[in-house]
Amino acid sequence: MATTSFPDASPRKNKAATPAPPARPGPAGSGAPRRAASAGACTAHASPGDLVVTAAEPEFARQFGLSADDICGHGLIDLLRSPVPGRLREQFTALSAGRRRRFTESVTGRDGSGGEFLAEVTGVAVRNRSGALVGVVVFLRRTSDGGPGGPVLSALDAQVLEGVACGESTVQLASRLYLSRQGIEYRVGQMLRRFDAPNRPALVARAHALGMFAVGQWPPRVLPERVR
């Protein structure tokens, strides 16, 4: 891939998006990523300063209910959100400043129908031979799709999630819900995988980001429409 310009991903010119070949690493050691490193992901390119999308595969744009033409000009920070406020911008800032070669972050996005989806975004800095940053390549891989209204939990899983959000331990949850400790750990583990969260605090943060809890309510309660 040429390091000074990006391929046009417009569907009028290409029936299918063609992945760009990797660039040679610059002095900072960061070239374009190998496609195999993000199997199943769709790709977009963004300007390094304002993180505005300059080109995208049709499949990337389709995640947000847009065409490859329409998504150009949108800011990545507006399209994607991290469960931790400001975290995604910090990652891109570190990438642009050369403190990181690449990063992977769990995010949420909003599709064309207004529903939220879970995804994993990988950002990679593209530099020319002199080491100057000339662009950012973004890989997006959806990790879960909660449907138009977002994720839905069973009544028992909702109770477990509410307890985790309150800070209850496994023993406390097991006693209150009349389950074994192994049963609680199993259900928490299932939700960690489903929400692509590395630990319990991240699980709660992700649930908040997806709007699963009633606003301003303590103890936390999962919204009735998110319980089947």
C-alpha positions as CSV (number, residue, x, y, z in Angstrom):
1,M,0.0,0.0,0.0
2,A,1.4,3.4,-0.9
3,T,2.0,5.3,2.3
4,T,1.1,8.7,1.0
5,S,-2.4,8.0,-0.2
6,F,-5.3,5.6,0.4
7,P,-7.2,3.5,-2.1
8,D,-10.7,4.7,-3.1
9,A,-13.2,2.4,-1.5
10,S,-16.2,3.8,-3.4
11,P,-18.5,1.0,-4.6
12,R,-18.9,2.8,-7.9
13,K,-15.4,2.0,-8.8
14,N,-14.9,-1.3,-7.0
15,K,-17.5,-4.1,-6.8
16,A,-15.6,-5.5,-3.8
17,A,-13.1,-3.8,-1.6
18,T,-9.6,-5.0,-2.2
19,P,-7.3,-5.0,0.8
20,A,-4.2,-2.9,0.4
21,P,-0.8,-4.6,0.5
22,P,1.3,-3.9,3.5
23,A,3.7,-0.9,3.5
24,R,7.3,-1.2,4.4
25,P,7.9,-0.4,8.0
26,G,9.4,3.1,8.6
27,P,12.0,4.0,11.2
28,A,9.4,3.7,13.9
29,G,8.8,0.1,12.9
30,S,5.1,0.6,12.1
31,G,3.8,-0.3,8.7
32,A,0.4,-1.2,7.5
33,P,-1.0,-4.3,9.2
34,R,-1.2,-7.7,7.6
35,R,-4.8,-8.6,6.7
36,A,-4.5,-12.0,8.4
37,A,-3.9,-10.3,11.7
38,S,-7.5,-9.1,11.7
39,A,-9.4,-11.9,10.1
40,G,-13.1,-11.2,9.7
41,A,-12.6,-7.5,10.1
42,C,-13.6,-4.7,7.8
43,T,-11.4,-1.7,7.1
44,A,-11.4,2.0,7.0
45,H,-8.7,4.7,6.7
46,A,-8.7,7.9,8.7
47,S,-6.7,11.1,8.7
48,P,-4.2,11.2,11.6
49,G,-5.1,14.6,13.0
50,D,-8.8,14.8,13.3
51,L,-9.5,11.0,12.8
52,V,-12.0,11.7,10.0
53,V,-12.8,8.7,7.8
54,T,-11.2,9.2,4.3
55,A,-12.0,5.9,2.8
56,A,-13.7,2.7,3.9
57,E,-14.8,-0.7,2.7
58,P,-18.5,-1.0,2.0
59,E,-18.8,-3.6,4.8
60,F,-17.3,-1.1,7.3
61,A,-19.8,1.6,6.3
62,R,-22.6,-0.9,6.4
63,Q,-22.1,-1.5,10.1
64,F,-23.4,2.0,10.7
65,G,-26.1,1.9,8.1
66,L,-24.1,4.1,5.6
67,S,-22.5,3.7,2.2
68,A,-18.8,3.8,1.6
69,D,-19.3,7.3,0.2
70,D,-21.5,8.6,3.0
71,I,-19.2,7.5,5.8
72,C,-16.3,9.6,4.5
73,G,-16.2,12.8,6.5
74,H,-17.5,11.1,9.7
75,G,-15.2,11.2,12.8
76,L,-14.2,7.8,14.2
77,I,-14.8,9.1,17.7
78,D,-18.4,9.9,16.8
79,L,-19.0,6.5,15.3
80,L,-17.3,4.4,18.0
81,R,-17.5,4.6,21.8
82,S,-15.4,3.0,24.5
83,P,-17.1,1.9,27.8
84,V,-14.5,4.0,29.5
85,P,-15.0,7.7,28.6
86,G,-12.1,9.2,26.7
87,R,-10.3,5.9,26.4
88,L,-10.6,5.6,22.6
89,R,-9.4,9.1,22.0
90,E,-6.4,8.4,24.3
91,Q,-5.5,5.3,22.3
92,F,-5.6,7.2,19.0
93,T,-3.6,10.1,20.5
94,A,-0.9,7.6,21.7
95,L,-0.9,6.1,18.2
96,S,-0.4,9.4,16.5
97,A,2.3,10.5,18.9
98,G,4.3,7.3,18.2
99,R,3.9,6.0,21.8
100,R,2.1,2.9,20.4
101,R,2.4,1.1,17.1
102,R,-1.1,-0.3,17.3
103,F,-3.9,-0.9,19.8
104,T,-7.0,-3.0,20.2
105,E,-10.0,-1.7,22.1
106,S,-13.5,-3.0,22.8
107,V,-16.1,-0.5,21.6
108,T,-19.8,0.0,20.9
109,G,-21.3,1.4,17.7
110,R,-24.8,2.2,16.5
111,D,-26.2,0.6,13.4
112,G,-28.6,2.2,10.9
113,S,-31.7,1.2,12.8
114,G,-30.5,2.8,16.0
115,G,-29.5,-0.4,17.8
116,E,-26.1,-0.8,19.4
117,F,-23.6,-3.5,18.7
118,L,-20.4,-4.7,20.3
119,A,-17.2,-4.7,18.4
120,E,-13.4,-4.8,18.6
121,V,-11.4,-2.0,16.9
122,T,-7.7,-2.2,16.0
123,G,-5.9,1.0,15.1
124,V,-2.6,0.9,13.3
125,A,-0.4,3.9,12.4
126,V,0.8,4.2,8.8
127,R,4.1,6.1,8.4
128,N,6.2,6.9,5.5
129,R,9.9,6.1,5.1
130,S,11.0,9.1,7.0
131,G,8.8,8.1,9.9
132,A,6.1,10.7,9.5
133,L,2.6,9.7,10.3
134,V,0.5,9.8,7.1
135,G,-2.7,8.0,8.2
136,V,-4.4,5.5,10.4
137,V,-5.8,2.2,9.4
138,V,-8.8,0.9,11.4
139,F,-10.0,-2.7,11.5
140,L,-13.5,-3.3,12.9
141,R,-14.7,-6.7,14.0
142,R,-18.2,-7.2,15.5
143,T,-18.1,-9.4,18.5
144,S,-21.8,-9.5,19.4
145,D,-25.1,-8.2,18.0
146,G,-27.8,-7.6,20.5
147,G,-30.4,-6.8,17.9
148,P,-32.4,-3.6,17.4
149,G,-32.9,-3.1,21.2
150,G,-29.5,-4.2,22.3
151,P,-28.5,-7.3,24.3
152,V,-31.2,-9.3,26.2
153,L,-30.5,-11.4,29.3
154,S,-32.4,-14.1,31.1
155,A,-34.0,-13.1,34.3
156,L,-31.4,-15.0,36.3
157,D,-28.4,-13.5,34.4
158,A,-30.0,-10.0,34.9
159,Q,-30.0,-10.6,38.7
160,V,-26.4,-11.8,38.5
161,L,-25.4,-8.7,36.5
162,E,-27.2,-6.4,39.0
163,G,-25.3,-8.0,41.8
164,V,-22.0,-7.7,40.1
165,A,-22.8,-4.0,39.5
166,C,-23.5,-3.6,43.2
167,G,-20.1,-5.1,44.0
168,E,-21.4,-8.4,45.5
169,S,-18.9,-11.2,45.7
170,T,-19.4,-14.7,44.2
171,V,-20.3,-16.0,47.7
172,Q,-22.8,-13.2,48.3
173,L,-24.5,-13.8,44.9
174,A,-24.6,-17.5,45.5
175,S,-26.3,-17.1,48.9
176,R,-28.8,-14.5,47.7
177,L,-29.8,-16.3,44.5
178,Y,-29.6,-19.9,46.0
179,L,-27.0,-21.0,43.5
180,S,-23.6,-22.7,43.9
181,R,-20.5,-20.6,43.6
182,Q,-19.7,-22.6,40.4
183,G,-23.1,-21.6,39.0
184,I,-22.4,-17.9,39.6
185,E,-18.9,-18.1,38.1
186,Y,-20.3,-19.9,35.1
187,R,-22.9,-17.3,34.5
188,V,-20.5,-14.4,35.0
189,G,-18.0,-16.1,32.7
190,Q,-20.7,-16.5,30.0
191,M,-21.5,-12.8,30.2
192,L,-17.8,-11.8,30.1
193,R,-17.4,-13.7,26.9
194,R,-20.7,-12.4,25.4
195,F,-19.8,-8.8,26.2
196,D,-16.2,-9.3,25.3
197,A,-15.1,-7.9,28.8
198,P,-11.8,-9.0,30.5
199,N,-13.1,-8.7,34.1
200,R,-16.2,-7.8,36.2
201,P,-15.6,-4.0,36.3
202,A,-15.3,-4.0,32.5
203,L,-18.5,-6.1,32.3
204,V,-20.4,-3.5,34.3
205,A,-18.9,-0.6,32.3
206,R,-19.9,-2.3,29.0
207,A,-23.5,-2.9,30.3
208,H,-23.7,0.8,31.2
209,A,-22.4,1.8,27.8
210,L,-25.1,-0.4,26.2
211,G,-27.8,1.3,28.3
212,M,-28.8,-1.9,30.0
213,F,-29.4,-0.3,33.4
214,A,-32.1,2.1,34.5
215,V,-30.7,5.6,34.7
216,G,-30.2,7.1,38.2
217,Q,-31.3,4.0,40.1
218,W,-29.5,2.4,43.0
219,P,-29.1,-0.5,43.5
220,P,-28.6,-1.0,39.7
221,R,-31.5,-2.6,37.9
222,V,-31.5,-4.0,34.4
223,L,-34.2,-2.5,32.3
224,P,-37.3,-4.7,31.9
225,E,-37.0,-4.6,28.1
226,R,-33.5,-6.2,28.4
227,V,-34.9,-9.2,30.2
228,R,-36.6,-12.1,28.5
